[in-house]
Amino acid sequence: MNVLIFNGAIDDRPYATANQLAVYLTEQLKEKGFSPEIFSLGNAQIPFFSQAEAGTKPPAVDAMCKAFCKADLHIWMTPLYHGSMTGAMKNCLDWLEMTSKNQRPYLTGKVVALLSWADGTQAMQGINAMDAVAKALRAWVLPYSLPILKDNLYDPETRGFTEFYKNKLDTMVQLLCAAKSHVVAGIEG
């Protein structure tokens, strides 16, 4: 089953938090027999959404829409920017309007897991913003989200993730994998 890891950060440095999280999640999903694909805004070159130009689909947007529609399960992740997801992430999600005429429009029936991180304690605001958009796009949101306090994400000795957050990330992956049967039932039903 295909899983899309949607990296809403534009920082494409390999050691950036978003990329480290994406690699960790990819490894966990592969261990469980899933086929993860990372869609990273840092190198996607998605143009600004314009309703007036919605009739034409730029190649980068076409590839993005195909990736989002192909995956049955999604993990969306974003740093908290001024109380919400990144603007680039919201802009990218707006382009899913191009799928409105599909047999299964938008993200109908997809299951989306959400995680956000912040330097302070407000990461849940990013999750709330993504939750609203996922539901507007007709997706099911996994009832387990992960707000991350960035100061506690990394172990100061190993520079890897702390066991506390590894356990939370692993729980998210396990629950998302369990949602697979519900997605398959929805597709067949």
Backbone as CSV, one residue per row, in Angstrom:
resi,resn,N_x,N_y,N_z,CA_x,CA_y,CA_z,C_x,C_y,C_z
1,MET,0.856,-1.178,0.000,0.000,0.000,0.000,0.897,1.235,0.000
2,ASN,0.496,2.224,-0.737,1.271,3.453,-0.883,0.982,4.417,0.257
3,VAL,2.048,4.994,0.783,1.942,6.006,1.840,2.697,7.240,1.372
4,LEU,2.037,8.381,1.439,2.670,9.643,1.092,3.090,10.364,2.366
5,ILE,4.350,10.700,2.454,4.846,11.538,3.550,4.978,12.938,2.964
6,PHE,4.085,13.811,3.388,4.034,15.172,2.861,4.824,16.080,3.792
7,ASN,6.003,16.473,3.342,6.891,17.342,4.102,6.549,18.788,3.762
8,GLY,5.848,19.453,4.667,5.395,20.814,4.443,6.437,21.887,4.712
9,ALA,7.638,21.487,5.091,8.722,22.452,5.307,9.434,22.702,3.986
10,ILE,9.994,23.879,3.845,10.739,24.166,2.620,12.245,24.024,2.809
11,ASP,12.659,23.673,4.007,14.066,23.472,4.329,14.469,22.083,3.839
12,ASP,15.284,22.021,2.789,15.636,20.726,2.225,17.027,20.227,2.641
13,ARG,17.593,20.840,3.678,18.875,20.339,4.186,18.650,18.954,4.795
14,PRO,19.552,17.998,4.574,19.336,16.633,5.064,19.182,16.548,6.582
15,TYR,19.837,17.433,7.320,19.783,17.376,8.777,18.634,18.210,9.364
16,ALA,17.827,18.830,8.519,16.682,19.599,9.013,15.694,18.645,9.678
17,THR,14.988,19.144,10.663,14.037,18.329,11.415,13.056,17.615,10.499
18,ALA,12.493,18.314,9.530,11.509,17.711,8.629,12.095,16.521,7.880
19,ASN,13.298,16.664,7.400,13.913,15.581,6.636,14.308,14.406,7.522
20,GLN,14.740,14.685,8.740,15.047,13.598,9.662,13.778,12.832,10.035
21,LEU,12.687,13.549,10.247,11.410,12.891,10.540,10.944,12.059,9.346
22,ALA,11.071,12.605,8.155,10.642,11.881,6.951,11.446,10.593,6.772
23,VAL,12.743,10.652,7.004,13.587,9.454,6.870,13.188,8.418,7.920
24,TYR,12.992,8.856,9.155,12.603,7.930,10.223,11.277,7.249,9.881
25,LEU,10.289,8.034,9.472,8.977,7.480,9.138,9.063,6.535,7.937
26,THR,9.869,6.882,6.953,10.070,6.020,5.789,10.608,4.659,6.213
27,GLU,11.606,4.674,7.069,12.197,3.413,7.547,11.164,2.569,8.282
28,GLN,10.379,3.195,9.150,9.362,2.455,9.916,8.310,1.858,8.995
29,LEU,7.877,2.616,8.004,6.856,2.129,7.076,7.385,0.995,6.205
30,LYS,8.616,1.103,5.742,9.209,0.042,4.927,9.316,-1.258,5.719
31,GLU,9.665,-1.142,7.006,9.753,-2.330,7.861,8.412,-3.049,7.962
32,LYS,7.335,-2.331,7.797,5.993,-2.904,7.895,5.436,-3.306,6.523
33,GLY,6.271,-3.199,5.487,5.872,-3.655,4.166,5.122,-2.629,3.330
34,PHE,5.162,-1.375,3.712,4.487,-0.317,2.958,5.459,0.321,1.973
35,SER,4.898,1.029,1.003,5.700,1.736,0.001,5.576,3.243,0.222
36,PRO,6.466,3.812,1.042,6.378,5.257,1.288,7.025,6.080,0.183
37,GLU,6.459,7.251,-0.026,7.016,8.227,-0.959,7.029,9.562,-0.222
38,ILE,8.155,10.246,-0.265,8.257,11.563,0.362,7.972,12.624,-0.695
39,PHE,7.013,13.482,-0.395,6.763,14.641,-1.240,7.218,15.855,-0.438
40,SER,8.323,16.435,-0.857,8.937,17.528,-0.112,8.767,18.847,-0.851
41,LEU,8.224,19.829,-0.161,8.023,21.139,-0.781,9.333,21.870,-1.048
42,GLY,10.398,21.454,-0.385,11.680,22.110,-0.567,12.201,22.053,-1.987
43,ASN,11.776,21.033,-2.736,12.253,20.926,-4.112,11.126,20.654,-5.110
44,ALA,9.884,20.855,-4.718,8.738,20.534,-5.581,8.403,21.625,-6.599
45,GLN,8.782,22.842,-6.331,8.525,23.983,-7.222,7.042,24.140,-7.580
46,ILE,6.211,24.081,-6.547,4.774,24.284,-6.732,4.521,25.786,-6.844
47,PRO,3.889,26.254,-7.924,3.625,27.694,-8.066,2.485,28.144,-7.144
48,PHE,2.331,29.447,-7.032,1.205,29.981,-6.264,-0.099,29.560,-6.916
49,PHE,-1.056,29.147,-6.082,-2.357,28.739,-6.597,-3.139,29.968,-7.037
50,SER,-3.784,29.843,-8.184,-4.643,30.900,-8.695,-5.891,30.248,-9.270
51,GLN,-7.034,30.605,-8.739,-8.294,30.067,-9.239,-8.476,30.406,-10.716
52,ALA,-7.988,31.555,-11.106,-8.113,31.978,-12.503,-7.318,31.078,-13.440
53,GLU,-6.219,30.501,-12.931,-5.386,29.633,-13.756,-5.592,28.166,-13.429
54,ALA,-6.658,27.854,-12.702,-6.893,26.480,-12.279,-7.208,25.554,-13.451
55,GLY,-7.527,26.104,-14.598,-7.800,25.282,-15.778,-6.554,24.658,-16.376
56,THR,-5.398,25.252,-16.090,-4.142,24.702,-16.577,-3.383,24.126,-15.389
57,LYS,-2.845,22.951,-15.578,-2.135,22.288,-14.486,-0.643,22.248,-14.801
58,PRO,0.155,23.063,-14.108,1.597,23.014,-14.324,2.132,21.599,-14.050
59,PRO,3.218,21.189,-14.721,3.753,19.831,-14.543,4.035,19.457,-13.084
60,ALA,4.576,20.399,-12.293,4.858,20.103,-10.885,3.561,19.831,-10.120
61,VAL,2.512,20.556,-10.447,1.211,20.364,-9.799,0.600,19.036,-10.239
62,ASP,0.734,18.704,-11.500,0.216,17.433,-11.997,0.871,16.270,-11.250
63,ALA,2.182,16.319,-11.103,2.910,15.267,-10.377,2.463,15.219,-8.919
64,MET,2.261,16.392,-8.321,1.816,16.451,-6.932,0.429,15.831,-6.786
65,CYS,-0.503,16.197,-7.638,-1.864,15.661,-7.563,-1.865,14.152,-7.734
66,LYS,-1.052,13.646,-8.653,-0.965,12.191,-8.861,-0.419,11.490,-7.620
67,ALA,0.605,12.065,-7.006,1.179,11.459,-5.798,0.158,11.438,-4.662
68,PHE,-0.576,12.531,-4.487,-1.555,12.602,-3.409,-2.712,11.629,-3.638
69,CYS,-3.135,11.485,-4.883,-4.267,10.602,-5.195,-3.862,9.133,-5.200
70,LYS,-2.612,8.840,-5.548,-2.136,7.455,-5.594,-2.045,6.844,-4.199
71,ALA,-1.637,7.632,-3.218,-1.428,7.114,-1.865,-2.753,6.973,-1.119
72,ASP,-2.918,5.830,-0.468,-4.119,5.610,0.339,-3.960,6.184,1.738
73,LEU,-2.729,6.204,2.210,-2.423,6.724,3.537,-1.453,7.891,3.385
74,HIS,-1.635,8.901,4.217,-0.776,10.089,4.174,-0.254,10.391,5.578
75,ILE,0.920,10.964,5.634,1.426,11.602,6.852,1.788,13.020,6.449
76,TRP,1.106,13.989,7.042,1.403,15.395,6.776,2.187,15.937,7.955
77,MET,3.237,16.676,7.669,4.043,17.249,8.744,4.510,18.650,8.379
78,THR,4.510,19.498,9.403,4.882,20.892,9.178,5.488,21.492,10.444
79,PRO,6.452,22.390,10.268,6.839,23.210,11.414,5.724,24.230,11.652
80,LEU,5.615,24.703,12.848,4.627,25.738,13.148,5.185,27.084,12.699
81,TYR,4.445,27.761,11.831,4.812,29.096,11.365,3.706,30.048,11.780
82,HIS,3.969,30.892,12.726,3.029,31.929,13.149,1.634,31.372,13.414
83,GLY,1.581,30.255,14.124,0.310,29.696,14.549,-0.369,28.783,13.562
84,SER,0.330,28.339,12.509,-0.325,27.498,11.509,0.713,26.657,10.773
85,MET,0.245,25.942,9.748,1.146,25.219,8.857,1.887,26.248,7.994
86,THR,2.889,25.804,7.276,3.607,26.731,6.403,2.681,27.208,5.283
87,GLY,2.930,28.394,4.808,2.152,28.927,3.693,2.344,28.092,2.441
88,ALA,3.564,27.582,2.243,3.845,26.740,1.079,3.011,25.461,1.128
89,MET,2.826,24.923,2.318,2.024,23.710,2.473,0.561,23.980,2.140
90,LYS,0.027,25.059,2.669,-1.374,25.402,2.392,-1.558,25.669,0.897
91,ASN,-0.631,26.369,0.289,-0.694,26.640,-1.146,-0.721,25.327,-1.933
92,CYS,0.129,24.393,-1.572,0.181,23.099,-2.251,-1.158,22.377,-2.114
93,LEU,-1.711,22.361,-0.920,-2.992,21.692,-0.688,-4.115,22.363,-1.476
94,ASP,-4.028,23.668,-1.661,-5.043,24.372,-2.459,-5.080,23.845,-3.893
95,TRP,-3.931,23.420,-4.408,-3.886,22.896,-5.773,-4.671,21.595,-5.930
96,LEU,-5.021,20.927,-4.841,-5.837,19.717,-4.951,-7.227,20.026,-5.490
97,GLU,-7.528,21.303,-5.637,-8.769,21.702,-6.316,-8.792,21.119,-7.731
98,MET,-7.623,20.862,-8.281,-7.526,20.295,-9.630,-8.103,18.882,-9.706
99,THR,-8.323,18.251,-8.550,-8.862,16.889,-8.524,-10.371,16.881,-8.277
100,SER,-10.984,18.040,-8.247,-12.407,18.133,-7.876,-13.336,17.398,-8.835
101,LYS,-12.899,17.164,-10.066,-13.734,16.482,-11.054,-13.397,14.985,-11.170
102,ASN,-12.433,14.522,-10.375,-12.085,13.104,-10.391,-13.262,12.264,-9.898
103,GLN,-13.254,10.988,-10.238,-14.300,10.088,-9.758,-14.342,10.103,-8.227
104,ARG,-13.164,10.097,-7.613,-13.049,10.259,-6.157,-12.338,11.603,-5.936
105,PRO,-13.123,12.683,-5.811,-12.497,14.007,-5.742,-11.675,14.237,-4.475
106,TYR,-10.754,15.148,-4.620,-9.903,15.577,-3.508,-9.188,14.370,-2.891
107,LEU,-9.323,14.198,-1.603,-8.684,13.075,-0.906,-9.738,12.144,-0.313
108,THR,-10.839,11.993,-0.997,-11.943,11.179,-0.507,-11.460,9.793,-0.082
109,GLY,-11.729,9.455,1.173,-11.407,8.134,1.695,-9.973,7.919,2.131
110,LYS,-9.097,8.876,1.920,-7.705,8.735,2.360,-7.642,8.915,3.873
111,VAL,-6.649,8.298,4.502,-6.425,8.480,5.936,-5.157,9.309,6.091
112,VAL,-5.253,10.382,6.875,-4.142,11.318,7.040,-3.727,11.394,8.504
113,ALA,-2.456,11.138,8.757,-1.874,11.328,10.083,-1.187,12.690,10.090
114,LEU,-1.225,13.375,11.227,-0.722,14.747,11.304,0.344,14.888,12.385
115,LEU,1.417,15.603,12.045,2.392,15.971,13.068,2.961,17.343,12.767
116,SER,3.243,18.055,13.855,3.777,19.411,13.746,4.779,19.616,14.872
117,TRP,5.759,20.467,14.649,6.734,20.760,15.685,6.908,22.260,15.822
118,ALA,7.315,22.644,17.040,7.508,24.065,17.337,8.599,24.203,18.384
119,ASP,9.191,25.385,18.427,10.183,25.650,19.457,9.506,25.789,20.816
120,GLY,8.275,26.261,20.824,7.509,26.381,22.061,6.487,25.266,22.174
121,THR,5.429,25.551,22.896,4.436,24.513,23.187,3.174,24.628,22.343
122,GLN,3.248,25.287,21.206,2.043,25.559,20.421,1.898,24.699,19.164
123,ALA,2.604,23.596,19.060,2.577,22.780,17.844,1.177,22.277,17.501
124,MET,0.306,22.178,18.487,-1.051,21.697,18.221,-1.796,22.636,17.275
125,GLN,-1.412,23.892,17.233,-2.056,24.829,16.311,-1.807,24.430,14.858
126,GLY,-0.614,23.942,14.560,-0.311,23.459,13.215,-1.149,22.238,12.871
127,ILE,-1.335,21.360,13.842,-2.162,20.171,13.640,-3.609,20.573,13.405
128,ASN,-4.099,21.521,14.179,-5.487,21.971,13.998,-5.707,22.552,12.602
129,ALA,-4.735,23.295,12.108,-4.854,23.879,10.766,-4.869,22.778,9.701
130,MET,-3.969,21.812,9.831,-3.938,20.710,8.861,-5.210,19.862,8.949
131,ASP,-5.700,19.661,10.159,-6.921,18.889,10.375,-8.100,19.507,9.614
132,ALA,-8.230,20.812,9.718,-9.332,21.502,9.034,-9.235,21.318,7.518
133,VAL,-8.037,21.422,6.972,-7.858,21.283,5.527,-8.088,19.829,5.093
134,ALA,-7.556,18.873,5.851,-7.743,17.460,5.498,-9.228,17.113,5.443
135,LYS,-9.975,17.573,6.405,-11.411,17.288,6.431,-12.132,18.004,5.290
136,ALA,-11.716,19.212,4.961,-12.318,19.928,3.835,-12.048,19.197,2.520
137,LEU,-10.943,18.451,2.470,-10.587,17.676,1.281,-11.145,16.248,1.352
138,ARG,-12.057,16.009,2.286,-12.788,14.738,2.428,-11.936,13.566,2.879
139,ALA,-10.840,13.846,3.562,-9.995,12.781,4.100,-10.433,12.456,5.527
140,TRP,-10.059,11.267,5.966,-10.254,10.863,7.355,-8.955,11.173,8.091
141,VAL,-9.056,11.850,9.212,-7.868,12.183,9.986,-7.669,11.132,11.069
142,LEU,-6.472,10.577,11.124,-6.138,9.590,12.144,-6.387,10.209,13.521
143,PRO,-7.090,9.508,14.415,-7.391,10.108,15.722,-6.211,10.058,16.693
144,TYR,-5.027,10.211,16.164,-3.805,10.296,16.955,-2.881,11.237,16.206
145,SER,-2.665,12.398,16.744,-1.765,13.363,16.108,-0.581,13.588,17.034
146,LEU,0.447,14.182,16.491,1.679,14.320,17.256,2.210,15.747,17.233
147,PRO,1.884,16.534,18.282,2.523,17.841,18.441,3.891,17.631,19.107
148,ILE,4.916,18.172,18.519,6.282,17.936,18.989,6.890,19.227,19.540
149,LEU,7.380,19.138,20.749,8.158,20.227,21.345,9.596,19.993,20.894
150,LYS,10.058,20.801,19.969,11.334,20.548,19.303,12.501,20.426,20.277
151,ASP,12.478,21.180,21.364,13.569,21.101,22.343,13.689,19.704,22.953
152,ASN,12.594,18.944,22.957,12.606,17.601,23.540,12.690,16.496,22.496
153,LEU,12.756,16.861,21.224,12.783,15.862,20.156,14.131,15.155,20.060
154,TYR,15.207,15.880,20.269,16.549,15.333,20.084,17.221,14.990,21.401
155,ASP,17.882,13.857,21.412,18.683,13.432,22.556,20.002,14.203,22.490
156,PRO,20.354,14.960,23.534,21.575,15.781,23.461,22.861,14.957,23.326
157,GLU,22.849,13.702,23.759,24.057,12.882,23.666,24.192,12.202,22.304
158,THR,23.108,11.663,21.778,23.188,10.914,20.524,22.846,11.760,19.304
159,ARG,22.191,12.883,19.511,21.694,13.764,18.448,20.588,13.107,17.617
160,GLY,20.180,11.914,18.016,19.044,11.252,17.388,17.773,11.638,18.132
161,PHE,16.657,11.062,17.724,15.401,11.345,18.414,15.406,10.690,19.791
162,THR,14.738,11.328,20.722,14.609,10.749,22.060,13.700,9.529,21.988
163,GLU,13.854,8.628,22.939,12.992,7.441,22.999,11.533,7.852,23.148
164,PHE,11.294,8.919,23.886,9.937,9.421,24.082,9.265,9.695,22.736
165,TYR,9.941,10.422,21.852,9.348,10.745,20.560,9.422,9.583,19.570
166,LYS,10.441,8.737,19.669,10.454,7.538,18.827,9.212,6.698,19.108
167,ASN,8.888,6.537,20.382,7.704,5.754,20.754,6.439,6.383,20.185
168,LYS,6.346,7.697,20.242,5.165,8.380,19.703,5.084,8.248,18.180
169,LEU,6.212,8.401,17.502,6.244,8.232,16.047,5.884,6.795,15.668
170,ASP,6.415,5.836,16.415,6.111,4.428,16.146,4.630,4.139,16.359
171,THR,4.045,4.728,17.404,2.608,4.556,17.651,1.800,5.115,16.487
172,MET,2.203,6.277,15.982,1.500,6.870,14.846,1.563,5.938,13.640
173,VAL,2.722,5.390,13.360,2.881,4.482,12.223,2.027,3.235,12.426
174,GLN,2.034,2.670,13.627,1.224,1.471,13.900,-0.258,1.750,13.687
175,LEU,-0.736,2.876,14.174,-2.148,3.216,14.005,-2.492,3.493,12.544
176,LEU,-1.587,4.135,11.837,-1.817,4.404,10.424,-1.865,3.087,9.644
177,CYS,-0.965,2.171,9.970,-0.963,0.869,9.305,-2.241,0.098,9.613
178,ALA,-2.749,0.211,10.826,-4.005,-0.449,11.191,-5.171,0.163,10.417
179,ALA,-5.069,1.417,10.073,-6.130,2.087,9.301,-6.202,1.550,7.890
180,LYS,-5.154,0.860,7.454,-5.100,0.294,6.105,-6.337,-0.553,5.814
181,SER,-6.742,-1.382,6.764,-7.884,-2.267,6.514,-9.163,-1.468,6.308
182,HIS,-9.291,-0.339,6.972,-10.474,0.503,6.794,-10.469,1.164,5.416
183,VAL,-9.294,1.535,4.947,-9.181,2.147,3.627,-9.554,1.127,2.560
184,VAL,-8.997,-0.086,2.677,-9.274,-1.132,1.704,-10.780,-1.443,1.700
185,ALA,-11.388,-1.537,2.874,-12.824,-1.814,2.962,-13.633,-0.687,2.295
186,GLY,-13.187,0.545,2.472,-13.867,1.688,1.863,-13.753,1.706,0.353
187,ILE,-12.616,1.258,-0.163,-12.399,1.223,-1.603,-13.264,0.127,-2.228
188,GLU,-13.324,-1.005,-1.561,-14.080,-2.133,-2.101,-15.578,-1.989,-1.859
189,GLY,-15.958,-1.203,-0.837,-17.370,-1.097,-0.461,-18.142,-0.093,-1.179
